[in-house]
Amino acid sequence: MSGSILIFDSGIGGLSILAEIRKVLPGHDCCYLFDNARLPYGELEESELIQGSVSLICEYALQVKAAIVVVACNSASTLILPILRQRLTIPVVGVVPAIKPAAKISKLRHIGLLATPGTIRRAYTQELIQAFAEDCQVDLFGSSELVMLAEAKLAGETVDMAKLNCLLAPIQDSALDTIVLGCTHFPILATEIQQVLGRGITLLDSGQAVADRVMFLLKDLEVIKGAGHTDANYRAVYTSASITEGLRERLVEEGFNTIEPHSPTCLR
């Protein structure tokens, strides 16, 4: 998988980022590494999140001879990007909440950020708000339960709409017109979230912006494999002891030809 894109997330939320990357780079090899043994990242202590995720990413960047790393997790991106950029010689792209575009499009100047508790707490998030949404009212909504609902949906389970309604009730009670989906898991639930909140609220995420950045950097490195590259390799690696059959089937549907547990002693 030399020259591949290494995509990292705490769970399968990063598949929403991968979907956008595949639109612009349909023939490129990808390794999707998800640390589901420690899911959800929004509940982890910062030191534990940093130590575990940096170690995993550096290990697999070497294993697959990655050309670029995408940290497809807002909770991790707010902490580990500077460390990874010191440790690795390849480009590292992170995911940050789409505060800037949300502030630009909000007609009411009232936006919300729906993210994990970890992302909500980060100083980086406050800096984004101060830099790009100073003239807006910004409401913060933290939820780790939405992460697990998204995981369950991709594993083939029906979304619990009653529970979703309850989780989104604080947003329904507000007067905002734009919501930033500040966790890569949340676009997986975009249809259901829109159903609950109604069409009067615009949902924004960072997926397309990340994909465009990845394409730009790979073009600069001159390692892009085009749409005519028919034998693209899609490999998924998880850190738990096992995954559900429903999730495995979904990964196969997504085009992954290798799905395996993390094996730190097995270099390929």
C-alpha positions in Angstrom: 0.0 0.0 0.0 2.9 2.3 -0.6 1.7 5.9 -1.1 -1.6 5.2 0.5 -3.9 7.5 2.5 -4.0 6.6 6.1 -7.3 7.6 7.7 -7.6 7.5 11.5 -10.6 7.7 13.8 -11.8 6.5 17.1 -14.5 4.5 15.4 -16.3 4.3 12.0 -17.2 8.0 12.0 -14.2 8.7 9.7 -16.0 6.8 7.0 -17.9 10.1 6.4 -14.5 11.7 5.6 -13.4 8.7 3.5 -16.6 9.0 1.4 -15.7 12.6 0.5 -12.1 11.6 -0.3 -13.3 8.8 -2.6 -15.3 11.4 -4.6 -12.1 13.3 -5.5 -9.6 10.4 -5.4 -11.6 7.3 -6.4 -8.7 5.1 -7.3 -6.3 5.7 -4.4 -5.3 3.1 -1.9 -6.6 3.7 1.7 -5.9 2.2 5.1 -8.7 3.0 7.6 -7.5 2.6 11.1 -10.1 2.9 13.9 -9.3 2.7 17.6 -12.7 1.3 18.6 -11.3 -0.3 21.7 -11.2 3.1 23.3 -14.4 4.6 21.8 -15.7 7.2 22.4 -12.7 9.6 22.4 -14.7 12.5 23.7 -14.7 10.8 27.1 -11.0 10.0 27.3 -8.5 11.9 29.4 -6.3 14.0 27.1 -3.0 12.2 28.0 -4.6 8.8 27.3 -6.0 10.0 24.0 -2.7 11.5 22.9 -0.5 8.6 23.9 -2.6 5.9 22.3 -3.5 7.6 19.1 -0.1 9.0 18.3 1.5 5.6 18.8 -1.1 3.8 16.5 -0.9 6.4 13.8 2.9 6.4 13.6 3.0 2.6 13.6 0.7 2.3 10.7 2.1 5.2 8.7 5.3 3.1 8.7 3.5 -0.2 8.0 1.6 1.0 4.9 4.3 3.5 3.8 1.6 6.2 3.8 1.9 9.3 1.7 -0.4 11.3 3.9 -2.3 10.9 7.3 -5.8 12.1 7.8 -6.9 12.4 11.5 -10.6 12.0 10.8 -11.6 12.8 14.4 -12.3 16.2 15.9 -11.5 15.2 19.4 -8.1 13.8 18.4 -7.3 16.6 15.9 -7.7 19.3 18.6 -4.8 17.6 20.5 -2.4 15.6 18.4 -1.8 17.4 15.1 1.3 19.3 16.3 2.8 16.1 17.8 2.2 14.1 14.7 3.7 16.8 12.5 6.9 16.6 14.6 7.0 12.8 14.5 6.2 12.2 10.8 7.8 13.5 7.6 4.6 13.2 5.6 1.7 15.6 5.5 -0.9 15.4 8.3 -4.4 16.7 7.8 -6.8 17.1 10.7 -10.5 17.8 11.0 -11.8 21.0 12.7 -15.4 22.1 13.3 -16.7 24.1 10.4 -17.2 27.3 12.5 -16.0 29.7 9.9 -18.4 28.7 7.0 -21.2 28.4 9.5 -20.7 32.0 10.6 -20.6 33.1 7.0 -24.0 31.6 6.1 -26.0 32.1 9.2 -28.7 34.7 8.5 -29.7 35.0 12.2 -26.1 35.2 13.4 -26.9 32.4 15.7 -25.1 29.1 15.2 -24.6 25.9 17.2 -21.7 23.4 17.5 -22.8 19.8 18.0 -19.7 17.8 19.0 -18.3 15.4 21.6 -17.7 16.7 25.1 -14.0 16.6 24.5 -14.2 18.9 21.5 -16.5 21.2 23.3 -14.0 21.6 26.1 -10.9 22.2 24.0 -9.3 25.7 24.0 -8.8 25.2 20.3 -12.6 25.2 19.8 -12.9 28.5 21.7 -10.2 30.0 19.6 -12.0 29.0 16.4 -15.2 30.7 17.7 -13.3 33.9 18.7 -11.5 34.0 15.4 -14.4 33.3 13.0 -17.7 33.8 14.8 -17.1 36.7 17.1 -20.2 38.4 15.8 -22.4 35.3 16.3 -24.1 33.8 19.2 -22.6 30.3 19.4 -24.3 27.6 21.4 -22.3 24.4 22.3 -24.0 21.0 22.5 -21.9 18.0 23.7 -22.9 14.4 23.2 -21.1 11.1 23.2 -24.3 9.1 22.9 -24.7 10.4 19.3 -21.4 8.7 18.5 -22.7 5.3 19.7 -25.9 5.8 17.7 -23.9 6.4 14.6 -21.8 3.3 15.3 -25.0 1.3 15.7 -26.5 2.6 12.5 -23.5 1.6 10.4 -23.5 -1.8 12.1 -27.0 -2.3 10.7 -29.2 -1.3 13.6 -32.2 1.0 13.4 -31.7 4.5 14.7 -33.6 5.0 18.0 -35.5 8.2 16.9 -37.0 8.7 20.4 -33.5 8.8 21.9 -32.3 11.1 19.1 -35.2 13.4 19.7 -34.3 13.6 23.4 -30.6 14.2 22.7 -31.4 17.0 20.2 -34.1 18.7 22.4 -31.8 21.5 23.5 -31.1 22.4 19.9 -34.9 22.3 19.1 -35.5 24.7 22.0 -32.9 27.3 20.6 -33.4 29.9 17.9 -30.3 29.1 15.8 -30.4 28.5 12.0 -27.1 26.6 11.5 -25.6 23.6 13.2 -21.9 22.5 12.8 -21.6 18.7 13.0 -18.3 18.8 14.9 -17.7 15.0 15.0 -17.1 12.8 12.0 -19.7 10.3 13.3 -22.5 12.9 13.1 -22.8 13.2 9.3 -23.7 9.5 9.4 -26.8 10.6 11.2 -27.4 13.7 9.1 -30.7 12.4 7.6 -32.1 11.6 11.0 -30.8 14.8 12.6 -32.3 16.9 9.8 -35.6 15.0 10.3 -35.7 15.9 14.0 -34.5 19.5 13.6 -36.4 20.4 10.5 -35.4 22.0 7.2 -35.1 25.4 8.7 -31.7 24.5 10.3 -28.7 24.0 8.0 -26.2 21.3 8.8 -22.5 21.7 8.0 -19.5 19.4 8.3 -15.9 19.5 7.3 -15.8 16.4 5.0 -15.5 18.1 1.6 -12.9 20.6 2.9 -10.7 17.8 4.2 -11.0 15.9 0.9 -10.0 18.9 -1.1 -7.0 19.5 1.1 -5.9 15.8 0.8 -6.2 16.0 -3.0 -4.2 19.2 -3.1 -1.4 17.8 -1.0 -1.2 14.5 -2.9 -1.1 16.4 -6.2 1.8 18.4 -4.8 3.5 15.1 -3.9 2.7 13.6 -7.3 1.5 10.3 -5.9 -2.2 10.3 -6.9 -3.6 7.2 -8.4 -6.4 8.1 -10.8 -9.9 6.8 -11.4 -8.5 4.3 -13.9 -6.5 2.5 -11.2 -8.8 -0.5 -10.9 -7.0 -2.5 -8.2 -7.2 0.1 -5.4 -6.6 -1.5 -2.0 -8.9 -0.7 0.9 -7.8 -2.1 4.2 -9.6 -1.6 7.6 -7.8 -2.2 10.9 -9.6 -2.1 14.3 -8.2 -2.2 17.8 -10.9 -4.1 19.6 -10.8 -7.9 20.0 -13.6 -8.3 17.4 -16.3 -6.4 15.6 -19.9 -7.2 14.9 -20.9 -9.1 11.8 -23.1 -6.2 10.8 -20.1 -3.8 10.9 -18.0 -6.2 9.0 -20.6 -6.5 6.3 -20.9 -2.7 6.1 -17.1 -2.4 5.6 -17.3 -5.0 2.8 -20.1 -3.0 1.2 -17.8 0.1 1.5 -15.2 -1.7 -0.6 -12.7 -2.9 2.0 -11.0 -6.1 0.8 -9.0 -6.5 4.0 -10.6 -6.2 7.5 -8.4 -7.2 10.4 -7.6 -6.6 14.0 -4.6 -4.4 15.1 -1.5 -6.6 15.1 1.4 -4.5 16.4 4.0 -7.2 15.8 3.0 -8.0 12.2 4.6 -5.6 9.8 3.4 -5.8 6.2 
